[in-house]
Amino acid sequence: MTQIQYRKLSEVIASVGEDHRLGYLKLFLAAVEAETIDAVPNEATFNIKKRVQRDLTFDASPAFEDWHEVTVRALALKRKGRGLAVHSDDVVTGKVDFRAKAKAFRQELKRRKGRVKPKAGPAKLKTETLQEAQPAPATPQKARQPRAETEAE
């Protein structure tokens, strides 16, 4: 019979990188809600990003270990919400659909290319500078006509 191993959330979060702790906590609580991980609250608390969080005790099963590995990798590869980066081991083992990720990356490159504004080159700067230096040609203005006075006086 195998012994069930229990771990504390605070210990696991301490092993996660400083920048990813809050994101890991949110994903952990979502996994508990989705019944991927079994956890119960305990009396201890810990601080994370200026907030006090109740500590949880959970079953450190192989399912948790798999979830933990995938989650830590995803947090490490996360690039400002784009989610296009993948770990090379995932591609080799077939966990990630290579063709779908390549297509998504290609579309992202096309979107980026459409957003780029051309930089002002030296030729464009010279013409703008010359136009500013030369006074604009004077255009003849129409002579103002006096207002018609009303006969109400």
C-alpha positions as CSV (number, residue, x, y, z in Angstrom):
1,M,0.0,0.0,0.0
2,T,1.4,3.4,-1.0
3,Q,1.6,6.2,1.5
4,I,-0.3,9.4,0.5
5,Q,2.0,12.4,0.5
6,Y,0.5,15.7,1.6
7,R,2.2,19.0,0.9
8,K,1.5,22.7,1.8
9,L,0.8,25.2,-0.9
10,S,3.1,27.7,0.8
11,E,6.1,25.3,0.4
12,V,5.3,24.8,-3.3
13,I,4.8,28.5,-4.0
14,A,8.2,29.3,-2.3
15,S,9.9,27.0,-4.9
16,V,8.2,28.9,-7.8
17,G,10.0,32.0,-9.1
18,E,9.2,35.4,-7.5
19,D,7.5,36.8,-10.6
20,H,5.2,33.9,-11.1
21,R,3.9,33.2,-7.6
22,L,0.6,35.1,-7.9
23,G,-0.1,33.5,-11.3
24,Y,0.7,30.1,-9.9
25,L,-1.7,30.7,-7.0
26,K,-4.5,31.7,-9.3
27,L,-3.9,28.6,-11.5
28,F,-3.7,26.3,-8.5
29,L,-7.0,27.6,-7.1
30,A,-8.6,27.1,-10.6
31,A,-7.3,23.5,-10.7
32,V,-8.8,22.9,-7.2
33,E,-12.1,24.3,-8.5
34,A,-11.9,22.1,-11.6
35,E,-11.3,19.0,-9.3
36,T,-7.8,18.4,-10.9
37,I,-6.2,18.8,-7.4
38,D,-7.7,17.9,-4.1
39,A,-6.9,20.4,-1.4
40,V,-8.2,21.6,2.0
41,P,-7.5,24.8,3.9
42,N,-5.5,24.7,7.1
43,E,-4.9,27.1,10.0
44,A,-1.6,28.6,8.7
45,T,-1.3,31.6,6.4
46,F,1.4,33.1,4.2
47,N,2.0,36.4,2.4
48,I,2.1,36.7,-1.3
49,K,2.4,40.1,-3.1
50,K,1.2,42.1,-0.1
51,R,-1.8,39.9,0.6
52,V,-2.4,37.2,3.2
53,Q,-3.4,33.9,1.8
54,R,-4.7,30.9,3.8
55,D,-2.4,27.9,3.3
56,L,-3.8,24.8,1.8
57,T,-2.8,21.2,2.3
58,F,-3.1,19.0,-0.8
59,D,-2.4,15.5,-2.1
60,A,0.9,15.5,-3.9
61,S,-0.1,12.8,-6.4
62,P,1.5,12.1,-9.7
63,A,-1.4,14.0,-11.3
64,F,-0.4,17.0,-9.3
65,E,3.3,16.6,-10.2
66,D,2.3,16.6,-13.9
67,W,0.1,19.6,-13.5
68,H,2.8,21.4,-11.5
69,E,5.5,20.8,-14.2
70,V,3.2,22.0,-17.0
71,T,2.1,25.0,-15.1
72,V,5.7,26.1,-14.1
73,R,6.8,25.7,-17.7
74,A,3.8,27.7,-19.0
75,L,4.5,30.5,-16.5
76,A,8.2,30.6,-17.4
77,L,7.4,30.8,-21.1
78,K,4.6,33.3,-20.8
79,R,5.3,36.4,-22.8
80,K,2.9,39.2,-22.0
81,G,-0.2,37.1,-22.7
82,R,0.8,36.0,-26.2
83,G,1.1,32.3,-25.3
84,L,2.9,31.4,-28.5
85,A,6.1,30.1,-27.0
86,V,6.4,26.4,-26.3
87,H,9.0,24.3,-24.6
88,S,11.2,22.3,-27.1
89,D,10.6,19.0,-25.1
90,D,6.8,19.4,-25.6
91,V,7.3,19.7,-29.3
92,V,9.6,16.6,-29.5
93,T,7.3,14.5,-27.3
94,G,4.2,15.5,-29.2
95,K,2.4,17.3,-26.3
96,V,2.0,20.4,-28.5
97,D,0.6,20.4,-32.0
98,F,3.6,21.8,-34.0
99,R,1.6,22.8,-37.1
100,A,-1.1,24.7,-35.1
101,K,1.6,26.6,-33.2
102,A,3.5,27.4,-36.4
103,K,0.3,28.7,-38.0
104,A,-0.5,30.9,-35.0
105,F,3.1,32.2,-35.0
106,R,2.9,33.0,-38.7
107,Q,-0.4,34.9,-38.2
108,E,1.2,36.9,-35.3
109,L,4.1,37.9,-37.5
110,K,1.7,39.1,-40.2
111,R,-0.3,41.1,-37.6
112,R,3.0,42.7,-36.3
113,K,4.1,43.6,-39.8
114,G,0.8,45.4,-40.5
115,R,1.2,47.5,-37.3
116,V,4.8,48.7,-38.0
117,K,5.1,52.3,-39.2
118,P,8.1,53.1,-41.5
119,K,10.8,55.0,-39.8
120,A,11.7,58.4,-41.2
121,G,14.9,58.0,-43.2
122,P,17.5,60.6,-43.9
123,A,16.1,61.6,-47.3
124,K,12.7,62.3,-45.7
125,L,14.2,64.3,-42.9
126,K,16.2,66.5,-45.3
127,T,13.1,67.4,-47.4
128,E,11.1,68.2,-44.2
129,T,14.0,70.4,-43.0
130,L,14.2,72.3,-46.3
131,Q,10.5,72.9,-46.4
132,E,10.6,74.4,-42.9
133,A,13.6,76.6,-43.7
134,Q,12.1,78.1,-46.8
135,P,9.2,80.5,-46.3
136,A,5.9,79.5,-47.8
137,P,5.0,81.4,-51.0
138,A,2.7,84.3,-50.3
139,T,-0.8,83.8,-51.5
140,P,-2.8,86.8,-52.4
141,Q,-5.7,87.4,-50.0
142,K,-9.0,88.8,-51.0
143,A,-9.6,92.3,-49.9
144,R,-12.1,92.6,-47.1
145,Q,-15.3,94.2,-47.9
146,P,-16.9,96.4,-45.3
147,R,-20.0,95.2,-43.7
148,A,-23.2,96.5,-45.1
149,E,-24.7,98.8,-42.6
150,T,-28.3,98.4,-41.8
151,E,-30.8,101.2,-42.4
152,A,-32.5,100.8,-39.1
153,E,-30.8,103.9,-37.6
